[in-house]
């Protein structure tokens, strides 16, 4: 399996992508291709004694920054590391692509260069979030602020396939985020989506209120990108809030009490740690594209590569394409 990694994307690039790639080669046995400035990458590998075994460097010295407009990836930044990696993926030279760079540019690039699955109306950002009973995938996490009901229906189908094929959840429960559980609740968007998901080939459990999302009432939560991004940021904020409260509790405890509490809280902290989660899949793209957090360290890149590997092994893109084609045939 060959995975392309944007070596120049992220706050601590190219060191952290290089560290993550080396860990992935050792742990997973995958072939890694780092797209970026060869001189910088090789110098850092030598300085930090990071082996380049199993790692190939695809040289480009152009980078799309966080300040660049997303559409520049197909214009003035055609030779940036992100664009070059996506092009290689589109041409079948690799199995997946990972980047911690400009989110908007990655979405535009994946859509325009790697292309959407035929029949998919919009790609969705799909982060995995912790719940009281496990994990839930959110579609859309911010890619599409304005959506139609048929787009949300596809988000539900794609999320269900991911949770089954990658996360190993049998018959995933799909919930629609709304301001009430009754079928009549919500805007026209939610009411129309409710009707579509009720007829779709997914385990749709109906409307879900935001207060119930952290409790694990569903495995896939569906909403438009505007609402989804608010939900995502709220989850992130709660994680920081709880971490702060725990730190304050530890400050007043004895050494023995603190040690016991730290052991019990380690799993809880990991659930909210994006370094452990890895990255969000750009669902609906023809090949696996993973968006890692902009502040990813080596461990986070390693876990983003893990998600990419799981998408390839689970044939997520192929299964989504087959489901969409089958639905179009029936229609």
C-alpha positions in Angstrom: 0.0 0.0 0.0 1.4 3.4 -1.0 0.2 6.5 0.9 1.1 10.0 -0.1 1.7 12.6 2.7 1.8 16.4 2.3 5.1 17.0 4.0 4.7 20.8 4.0 1.2 21.0 5.5 0.7 21.7 9.2 2.2 24.0 11.9 5.3 21.9 12.5 5.9 20.7 8.9 8.0 19.1 7.6 9.3 17.5 10.8 6.1 16.1 12.2 4.9 14.6 8.8 8.3 13.0 8.5 8.1 11.6 12.1 4.6 10.2 11.4 5.6 8.7 8.1 8.6 6.9 9.7 6.3 5.5 12.5 3.8 4.3 9.9 6.4 2.5 7.8 7.7 0.7 10.9 4.2 -0.1 12.4 2.1 -0.7 9.3 4.6 -1.7 6.7 3.1 0.8 4.3 5.1 2.6 1.6 5.1 6.4 2.2 5.7 9.2 -0.3 6.5 12.6 1.2 5.5 15.4 -1.1 7.6 18.5 -0.4 11.0 20.1 -0.3 13.6 17.3 -0.6 16.5 19.3 0.9 14.5 20.3 4.0 13.2 16.7 4.5 16.5 15.1 4.1 18.2 17.6 6.4 15.7 17.1 9.1 15.9 13.3 8.8 19.7 13.5 9.2 19.5 16.0 12.1 16.9 13.9 14.1 18.2 10.5 13.0 14.9 9.5 11.4 15.3 6.6 9.0 14.1 7.1 5.4 13.6 3.4 4.8 10.3 2.8 3.0 10.0 6.6 2.4 10.2 8.2 -1.0 10.4 12.0 -1.5 8.4 13.6 -4.3 10.1 17.0 -4.6 8.3 20.3 -4.9 9.3 23.6 -3.3 5.9 25.3 -3.6 3.4 25.4 -0.6 -0.1 26.6 -0.3 -0.4 28.5 3.0 -3.2 29.0 5.4 -3.6 32.6 4.1 -3.9 31.6 0.4 -7.4 31.4 -1.1 -8.5 27.8 -1.5 -9.1 28.1 -5.2 -5.4 29.0 -5.7 -4.6 25.2 -5.5 -5.9 24.9 -9.1 -4.4 28.3 -10.3 -1.2 29.9 -9.0 -0.4 27.0 -6.6 -0.7 24.1 -9.1 2.8 22.9 -8.1 2.3 23.1 -4.3 2.8 19.9 -2.2 -0.9 19.4 -1.7 -1.8 19.7 -5.4 1.0 17.4 -6.5 0.0 14.8 -4.0 -3.7 14.9 -5.0 -2.7 14.7 -8.7 -0.6 11.6 -8.0 -3.5 10.1 -6.2 -5.9 10.9 -9.0 -3.5 9.2 -11.5 -3.5 6.0 -9.5 0.1 6.4 -8.3 -1.0 5.9 -4.7 -3.8 4.6 -2.6 -4.5 7.5 -0.3 -3.5 11.1 0.6 -3.0 12.8 3.9 -2.6 16.5 4.6 -2.7 18.9 7.6 -2.7 22.0 5.3 -5.3 24.5 4.3 -8.7 22.8 4.8 -10.5 24.8 2.1 -7.7 24.2 -0.4 -7.8 20.5 0.4 -11.5 20.3 -0.2 -11.2 22.3 -3.5 -8.2 20.3 -4.6 -9.8 16.9 -3.8 -13.0 17.9 -5.6 -11.3 19.4 -8.7 -8.2 17.2 -9.0 -9.0 13.8 -7.4 -12.7 14.3 -8.2 -15.9 13.2 -6.4 -17.4 9.8 -6.7 -19.9 9.8 -9.6 -23.3 10.7 -8.3 -22.1 12.3 -5.1 -23.3 15.9 -5.0 -20.9 17.3 -2.4 -17.9 16.0 -0.5 -18.2 16.2 3.3 -15.7 16.7 6.1 -16.3 13.8 8.4 -14.5 14.0 11.8 -14.9 11.2 14.4 -15.8 12.4 17.8 -15.9 10.7 21.3 -19.2 9.7 23.0 -20.1 8.1 26.3 -20.4 4.7 24.5 -17.7 4.9 21.8 -17.4 7.1 18.8 -19.6 8.9 16.3 -18.9 10.3 12.9 -20.2 13.8 12.0 -21.2 14.7 8.5 -20.8 17.5 7.6 -18.1 19.0 9.9 -17.8 22.2 8.0 -17.3 21.7 4.2 -20.7 22.8 3.1 -22.5 25.6 5.0 -25.5 25.4 2.8 -27.0 22.0 1.9 -30.0 20.4 0.3 -31.9 17.4 1.7 -30.6 15.0 -0.9 -27.0 16.0 0.1 -27.7 15.2 3.7 -29.2 11.9 2.7 -25.9 11.0 1.0 -24.0 12.1 4.1 -26.0 9.6 6.1 -25.3 6.8 3.6 -21.5 7.6 3.4 -21.2 7.9 7.2 -23.0 4.6 7.7 -20.6 2.8 5.2 -17.5 4.3 7.0 -18.6 3.3 10.5 -19.3 -0.3 9.3 -16.2 -0.8 7.1 -13.6 1.2 9.0 -14.9 1.4 12.6 -16.4 -2.1 12.7 -19.9 -1.0 13.8 -22.6 -3.4 12.8 -25.7 -1.7 11.4 -24.7 1.8 12.4 -27.4 4.1 13.8 -27.9 7.2 11.7 -29.4 10.3 13.5 -30.4 13.7 12.1 -29.4 16.6 14.3 -32.5 18.7 15.0 -34.2 20.9 17.6 -36.6 18.2 18.7 -37.1 14.4 18.2 -40.5 14.8 16.6 -40.7 14.2 12.8 -42.3 17.6 12.2 -39.5 19.5 13.9 -36.9 21.6 12.2 -36.6 23.7 9.1 -37.7 22.6 5.6 -34.2 21.1 5.3 -34.5 18.8 8.3 -38.1 17.8 7.5 -37.2 16.9 3.9 -34.1 15.1 5.0 -36.1 13.1 7.5 -38.3 11.8 4.8 -35.4 10.8 2.5 -33.4 9.1 5.3 -36.5 7.2 6.4 -36.6 5.5 2.9 -32.8 5.2 2.5 -31.0 1.9 3.0 -29.6 2.9 6.4 -30.5 2.3 10.0 -32.1 5.7 10.5 -33.3 6.3 14.1 -34.8 9.7 13.5 -34.1 13.2 14.8 -31.5 13.6 17.6 -31.2 16.6 19.9 -27.8 18.1 20.5 -27.9 17.3 24.2 -28.0 13.6 23.4 -25.1 13.5 21.0 -22.4 13.1 23.6 -24.3 10.2 25.1 -23.8 7.9 22.1 -27.4 7.7 20.9 -26.2 7.3 17.3 -23.1 6.3 15.3 -23.6 8.7 12.5 -24.8 12.3 13.0 -26.0 14.1 9.9 -26.4 17.9 9.5 -25.4 20.8 7.3 -21.8 22.1 7.4 -22.7 25.2 9.3 -24.4 23.4 12.2 -21.9 20.6 12.0 -18.9 22.9 12.5 -20.6 24.5 15.5 -21.1 21.0 17.0 -17.5 20.1 16.2 -16.1 23.2 17.9 -18.3 22.7 20.9 -17.0 19.1 21.3 -13.4 20.5 21.1 -14.2 23.2 23.6 -15.7 20.8 26.1 -12.6 18.6 25.9 -10.4 21.6 26.9 -12.9 22.6 29.6 -12.9 19.1 31.2 -9.1 18.9 30.9 -8.9 22.2 32.8 -11.3 21.1 35.5 -9.4 17.8 36.0 -6.1 19.7 36.3 -7.6 21.9 39.0 -8.8 18.8 40.8 -5.4 17.2 40.7 -3.8 20.4 42.1 -5.6 19.9 45.5 -5.0 16.2 45.8 -2.3 14.3 47.6 0.4 12.5 45.6 -1.3 9.1 45.9 -4.7 10.5 45.1 -3.3 12.4 42.1 -1.6 9.2 40.7 -4.8 7.2 41.1 -6.9 9.9 39.4 -4.4 10.3 36.5 -4.6 6.6 35.8 -8.4 6.7 35.7 -8.5 9.8 33.5 -5.9 8.8 30.9 -8.5 7.0 28.7 -10.9 9.9 29.0 -8.3 12.4 27.9 -7.3 10.3 25.0 -10.9 10.2 23.7 -10.7 14.0 23.2 -7.1 14.0 22.0 -7.0 14.7 18.2 -3.4 13.3 18.2 -5.0 9.9 19.0 -8.0 10.2 16.7 -5.9 11.0 13.6 -7.9 12.9 11.0 -11.2 13.5 9.2 -12.0 11.8 6.0 -13.2 13.9 3.1 -16.2 11.7 2.4 -17.4 11.5 -1.2 -14.0 11.8 -2.9 -13.1 9.0 -5.4 -10.0 8.1 -3.5 -9.3 8.3 0.3 -8.2 11.8 1.3 -7.6 12.5 5.0 -7.5 16.0 6.7 -5.2 15.9 9.7 -5.4 18.7 12.3 -3.3 21.7 11.6 -1.4 21.3 14.9 -0.7 17.6 14.3 2.5 16.2 15.9 4.2 13.0 14.7 1.7 10.8 16.6 -1.2 12.6 15.0 0.2 12.2 11.5 0.8 8.5 12.3 -2.9 8.1 13.3 -4.1 10.0 10.3 -2.1 7.6 8.1 -3.8 4.8 10.1 -7.2 6.1 9.1 -6.1 6.3 5.5 -4.9 2.7 5.6 -8.2 1.6 7.1 -10.2 3.4 4.4 -8.2 1.6 1.7 -8.5 -1.8 3.4 -12.2 -1.3 4.0 -12.8 -0.2 0.4 -14.8 2.8 1.6 -14.7 4.8 -1.6 -15.6 1.7 -3.7 -18.5 0.8 -1.4 -19.9 4.3 -1.5 -19.6 4.4 -5.3 -21.5 1.1 -5.5 -24.2 2.2 -3.1 -24.8 5.5 -5.0 -24.8 3.7 -8.4 -27.3 1.1 -7.1 -29.6 3.9 -5.8 -29.4 5.7 -9.1 -30.3 2.5 -10.9 -33.4 2.0 -8.7 -34.4 5.6 -9.1 
